[in-house]
Amino acid sequence: MKLAFVKMHGIGNDFVLVDNMSRKLDLGAEQIRLLADRRRGIGCDQLLMVEPAGDPDADVRARIFNQDGSEAAQCGNGLRCLAAYLRESGIATGDHIAIEAGQGMVRAFLTNHRVTMDMGTPRFEPREIPFLVDVRAASYGVQVDSQRLDIGVVSMGNPHAVIRVEDCESAPVRELGPSVQALEEFPEGVNVGFMQVLDDARVRLRVFERGVGETLACGSGACAAVAVGRARGWLGARVSVALPGGELTVEWDGEGQPVWLTGPTQRTFEGEFEL
C-alpha cells in the first residue's frame, strides 16, 4: 500500500501528516514506528492523522501519535502545522481554523507564515494531570535517583513537569528526563521541561518528550513552562521561549484563561511511502 503524506515542521519539531478524511486507514503501532523512523522511514517526532470531525463546529479531527506508536492528546507545534496545512490544501478556508484533538477542541489563527493557537486552559489540579499527590501545591519535591528535585506540574492536555535550571545548555536533560518520566507519581508518564529564566519576558527551554525523547521544540512544553513560571511569579504575561530549534511566543493572562502559542510553520516535502 502506498501512503501519501506531507512533512512539516515548527522550528525543527517535525511531523508527518496523513490525510484520512475520505478513507478509514487505521495504522498500527509498528507501522507508526516505521514511518517515524529517521533511517528506515520518513522520520518525525509525531505523526498526525487528519480525520473528519465529530463536532460540527470543528473543521477536522486530529489523532496524534508519538514516535513509539503511543497516542498523545496534545501537540502544540503539530497542531499549528496542521492548521497551516489545512488552509494550504483547501480542506479549511479562512484564517480561523478549529481542530478536535484529544478530549477537546483547539482554535488556530493564521497570519502570513505564523500560526497562533489557543492551547486551552492550564490545569494544575493533580488529579487532572494526572499527578499522584493529595494536595495541590505551587511546587513539589520529588526524589529522583540520588537527588531531590523541585518541580512544577501542569496539564496542557498532556502532563508536564517543569524544572528550573541555572543553565539550560548544560542541564542533564537526557539523564534526568527518563528518570522523572519513570516516577510512580506520573501514572501516564510526563513531558519534562528544563527552563532557564533570563528575565520576566524571556526563557530558554529544553524538553524531553514522553514517547519521543528530546526534541528541537515542543509547543505544549513551552506553554507549560510559561504557565508554571507565571504561577510561581517568575514571568510576565508575554514570554519569548527559546528552544534548540528556534523561538515561540507564549501569552497567558493567568489562572482560568487560555494560553496562546505563536510561531512559524514550514512545509518541507511530500510524497508516498510504501507500507
RAMO-V903761 format. One line per field, one symbol per residue. ss: DSSP state (h for helix, s for strand, l for the rest). psi: psi as a letter, one per 30 degrees, with the letter a starting at -180 (. if undefined). burial: 1 if it has 16 or more other C-alpha atoms within 10 Angstrom, else 0. Layout:
ss: ???
psi: ???
burial: ???
//
This chain:
ss: lsssssssssllssssssslllllllllhhhhhhhhlllllllllssssssllllllllsssssssllllsslllhhhhhhhhhhhhhhllllllssssssllssssssssllsssssssslsllhhhhllllllllllsssssllssssssssslllssssssllllllllhhhhhhhhhlllllllllsssssssssllsssssssslllssslllhhhhhhhhhhhhhllllllssssssllssssssslllllssssssslsssssssssl
psi: kkjklkklljhfjlkkkkjgeglhkjkleeeeeeefkfefbeklelkkkjlkkekffkelkkkkklegflklfkjeeeeeeeeeeeeefgelllfkkkkkkbgaklkkkkjbgkkkkjgakkkfkeffekkilekklelkkkjjcglkkjkkklkhflkkkkkklejeegkiefeeeeeeffkffifgakkjkjkkjeafgklkkkkjkkgeaklfljeeeeeeeeeeeeefgflafkkkjjlefaklkkkkfakfllkkkklllkkellakkj.
burial: 00001111111111111111000000001001111110001111111111111000011111111111111111111111111111100001000111111100111111000111111111111100111000000010000000001011111111111111100100101001110110101100111111111001111111111111111111111111111111100011011111110011111100000111111111100000000
//
